[in-house]
Every structure is written in structure tokens, then in C-alpha cells.
Amino acid sequence: MRHTEPTQTRLSPDLLLAAYSLGIFPMAESASSKELFWFDPKRRGVLPLDEFHLPRRLRRTLRQSPAEIRIDHDFDAVIAGCSMPGKGREGTWINSEIRRVYRALFDQGACHTVEVYEDGELTGGLYGVSIGAAFFGESMFHRRTDASKIALVHLVARLKQGGFQLLDTQFITEHLKQFGAREIPRSAYRRILKTAIAEPSDFYCLPTVTCSDVCLQFVSQTS
């Protein structure tokens, strides 16, 4: 992994989008940190959309789940959920500056959420940034079993249907490996990124409120 010295510059949405276009993204060391670092990993995590694998057990869960999926409904609740400690995550890299600038991106329409609701309660979700046909996944969370996985499957369905070419996961976790995520060299990532950000896409190709029956048809052929 490679990162620069901490930035003292107040981030703007335009600066953040320019950084993503070059393959660079910011993180804080902790929620209380006042500094941000720019990261440019030597090996980049990606989840190839045409090779997405949907585990059989999760497929059953999706078919049986009464969850309602909402898009771009409550950004503040999603980033708050992503900021909370969870299993295998005692702290968070999401500080107040991250919250501020990604909220600004959300208001501009460049940052999106996928939200999972069960019995009217937000039980999981994720957020990320889109530029052209590239989507940069930032963070996800769950309060009920499989809620973040359900959000990811709905995201992939939307990206596939909307003409996206790149789903950037930044890093690889065991959680993501089961879906087909892998690492590629920085040079290969930048070639894919350059092509993807120049192409059009439609994040709203599917309804902003959906159920799992809608998404399964768009991911099943590659599972």
C-alpha cells in the first residue's frame, strides 16, 4: 500500500472526484483523527461484474427475505451505520471530514447508497461514489445477518443493468472474496479505470425502491 503525507487541505467534492479519477482515495486513521491520508494501493481490490458469484445460501435468503431495498433514501443513516464498530471492526476510518465531503457528493448526485429495510428498520447498507461507468465502493454495515450482503447483491444488479464496467472495492476481505472479488496490479487497475470513467452509465436504471426478485434476474446468469 502507498499513501502520502496527511493532507491539510479541506476536501471539496471536485477534488475528491479528481482523486478517484486518478485511482486515489482518502481515509482517516480513526473517527477522532483530524487528518486524512491519500491511498494508492499497489494491488487494488475489484469485483468483476461479469464474474460475480452469488452463494447458494444467500440466493435462498434473498428469495425468502421480505426486505425492501431503497436507493439514496437516507445517506446520513447509512454513513452513521458504517461508522459504528462491528464484528471484526473495533474502530472506523470515517471521521467528521469524510462525513462532510461525502455528504456533499451525495447532494451532488455522485455518491449513492443501497439501503436494506426490514419491518421498516434500516438493517444494513452501503455507500459509494460513481464516475462514468465506474463505481467505487466505500463501506458497508449490517445490523441483521446478511443485510450487508443483500445490499451488495442489489448494488451489483443495478450496476450490471446500468452499464457499469468497474466495481472498485479498494481492498479485499474474506467477506468480498466469496462474491468473486480479487486483487489486480495498480497498472491494470488504472487502465480499466481510465476506460470506465469515460463511459456513460445509469445508476437509476432500476426503481429506487425494489425487492430481491428484481435483482436476482440480473445476477443469476453469472452465479
C-alpha positions in Angstrom: 0.0 0.0 0.0 1.2 3.5 -0.7 0.0 6.7 0.9 1.1 10.3 1.1 1.6 12.6 4.0 -1.6 13.7 5.7 -3.5 16.4 3.8 -4.1 19.7 5.4 -6.4 20.9 2.6 -10.1 20.9 3.3 -11.6 18.4 0.8 -14.0 19.6 -1.8 -16.3 17.3 -3.9 -14.4 18.3 -7.1 -11.0 17.4 -5.5 -12.4 14.1 -4.3 -13.7 13.2 -7.7 -10.5 14.2 -9.4 -8.6 11.9 -7.0 -10.9 9.0 -7.7 -10.3 9.5 -11.4 -6.6 9.0 -10.8 -7.1 5.9 -8.6 -6.5 7.7 -5.3 -8.9 7.8 -2.3 -8.8 9.3 1.2 -9.0 7.6 4.6 -8.6 8.8 8.2 -6.7 6.8 10.8 -9.7 6.9 13.2 -13.0 8.6 13.7 -11.4 11.1 16.0 -8.5 11.9 13.7 -8.3 15.4 12.2 -6.0 14.2 9.3 -6.7 12.4 6.1 -4.3 10.3 4.1 -4.4 9.6 0.4 -4.1 6.0 -0.5 -2.9 4.4 -3.8 -2.6 0.6 -3.2 0.0 -1.3 -5.1 -2.7 -4.0 -5.6 -6.3 -2.9 -5.9 -9.4 -4.8 -5.0 -12.1 -5.1 -7.7 -15.2 -7.2 -8.0 -15.6 -8.1 -11.7 -19.3 -7.6 -12.5 -19.4 -10.3 -15.2 -17.8 -12.8 -12.8 -20.0 -12.0 -9.8 -20.7 -15.2 -7.7 -23.9 -15.4 -5.7 -23.6 -18.1 -3.0 -26.4 -20.6 -3.0 -27.3 -20.0 0.6 -27.5 -16.2 0.0 -29.7 -16.8 -3.0 -32.2 -18.7 -0.8 -32.0 -15.9 1.7 -32.8 -13.3 -1.0 -35.8 -15.3 -2.2 -37.2 -15.7 1.3 -36.3 -12.2 2.6 -39.1 -9.7 3.0 -36.6 -6.9 2.9 -37.3 -3.7 1.0 -34.3 -2.0 -0.8 -34.2 1.7 -1.1 -31.7 3.8 -3.1 -30.3 7.1 -2.0 -33.0 7.4 0.7 -31.1 8.2 3.9 -27.4 8.9 3.4 -26.7 10.1 6.9 -28.1 6.9 8.5 -26.0 4.8 6.2 -22.7 6.5 6.8 -23.6 6.5 10.6 -24.1 2.8 10.4 -20.8 2.3 8.5 -19.1 4.4 11.2 -20.2 2.1 14.1 -17.9 -0.6 15.5 -18.9 -4.1 14.4 -17.8 -7.7 14.3 -14.1 -7.7 13.3 -14.1 -3.9 13.3 -13.4 -2.1 16.6 -12.8 1.3 15.0 -13.6 3.2 11.8 -11.7 5.3 9.3 -14.7 7.6 8.8 -14.1 10.9 10.6 -16.1 14.1 10.5 -14.3 15.4 7.4 -15.2 12.1 5.5 -18.8 12.5 6.5 -18.9 16.1 5.4 -17.4 15.7 2.0 -19.2 12.5 1.0 -22.5 14.1 2.1 -21.6 17.0 -0.3 -21.0 14.4 -3.0 -24.3 12.8 -2.2 -26.1 16.1 -2.6 -24.5 16.5 -6.0 -25.6 13.0 -7.1 -22.1 11.5 -7.3 -22.4 9.4 -4.1 -25.1 6.7 -3.7 -26.5 4.4 -1.0 -28.1 1.0 -1.2 -30.3 0.5 2.0 -31.9 -2.6 3.4 -35.1 -2.2 5.4 -36.8 -5.0 7.4 -40.0 -4.2 9.2 -39.4 -0.5 8.5 -36.0 -0.6 10.2 -32.7 0.1 8.4 -30.8 -3.1 9.0 -27.8 -2.7 6.6 -26.5 -0.9 3.6 -23.5 0.5 1.8 -22.4 3.7 0.0 -20.0 4.6 -2.7 -19.1 7.0 -5.5 -19.8 6.8 -9.2 -17.9 8.4 -12.0 -18.9 7.5 -15.6 -19.2 3.7 -15.6 -17.1 3.2 -12.5 -18.4 2.6 -9.0 -16.1 3.0 -6.0 -17.5 1.1 -3.0 -16.6 2.8 0.2 -18.1 1.0 3.2 -21.0 -1.3 4.3 -22.6 -2.3 7.5 -25.2 -4.7 8.9 -27.4 -4.9 12.0 -29.0 -8.2 11.0 -27.4 -11.3 9.5 -26.7 -11.0 5.7 -28.1 -7.4 5.4 -24.9 -6.0 4.0 -24.6 -9.0 1.6 -28.2 -8.3 0.4 -27.2 -4.7 -0.2 -24.1 -5.8 -2.2 -26.2 -8.1 -4.4 -28.7 -5.3 -5.2 -25.8 -3.0 -6.0 -24.3 -5.5 -8.4 -27.6 -6.0 -10.1 -28.0 -2.2 -10.5 -24.5 -1.8 -11.9 -24.8 -4.6 -14.4 -28.1 -3.4 -15.6 -26.9 0.2 -15.7 -23.9 -0.4 -17.9 -21.2 -0.1 -15.3 -17.8 -1.6 -16.1 -15.9 -1.3 -12.8 -16.8 -2.1 -9.2 -13.8 -1.0 -7.1 -13.6 -2.4 -3.6 -10.3 -0.8 -2.8 -9.1 -3.7 -0.6 -10.1 -7.4 -0.4 -11.7 -9.1 2.6 -12.9 -12.6 3.1 -16.4 -11.2 3.0 -15.8 -10.0 -0.6 -13.8 -13.0 -1.8 -16.9 -15.2 -1.6 -18.5 -13.0 -4.3 -15.5 -13.2 -6.7 -13.5 -10.1 -5.6 -9.8 -10.2 -6.4 -6.7 -8.0 -6.4 -5.1 -6.7 -9.6 -1.9 -4.7 -10.1 -2.1 -0.9 -9.8 -1.2 -0.6 -13.5 -4.0 -2.9 -14.7 -6.5 -1.1 -12.4 -5.6 2.3 -13.9 -6.1 1.0 -17.4 -9.6 -0.3 -16.5 -10.4 2.9 -14.6 -9.4 5.2 -17.5 -11.8 3.4 -19.8 -14.6 3.1 -17.3 -14.8 6.7 -16.2 -15.1 7.8 -19.8 -18.2 5.7 -20.5 -21.9 6.5 -19.7 -23.9 4.6 -17.1 -27.3 4.8 -15.4 -27.4 4.2 -11.6 -31.2 4.7 -11.7 -31.8 2.0 -14.3 -33.9 0.1 -11.8 -36.6 1.5 -9.4 -35.3 3.3 -6.3 -37.5 1.0 -4.1 -37.2 -2.7 -5.0 -37.4 -6.2 -3.7 -35.0 -9.0 -4.2 -37.0 -10.7 -7.0 -36.0 -7.7 -9.2 -32.3 -8.1 -8.7 -31.9 -11.9 -8.9 -32.7 -11.9 -12.6 -29.7 -9.6 -13.3 -27.1 -11.6 -11.3 -28.2 -15.2 -11.6 -26.7 -15.8 -15.1 -23.2 -15.3 -13.7 -23.6 -17.0 -10.3 
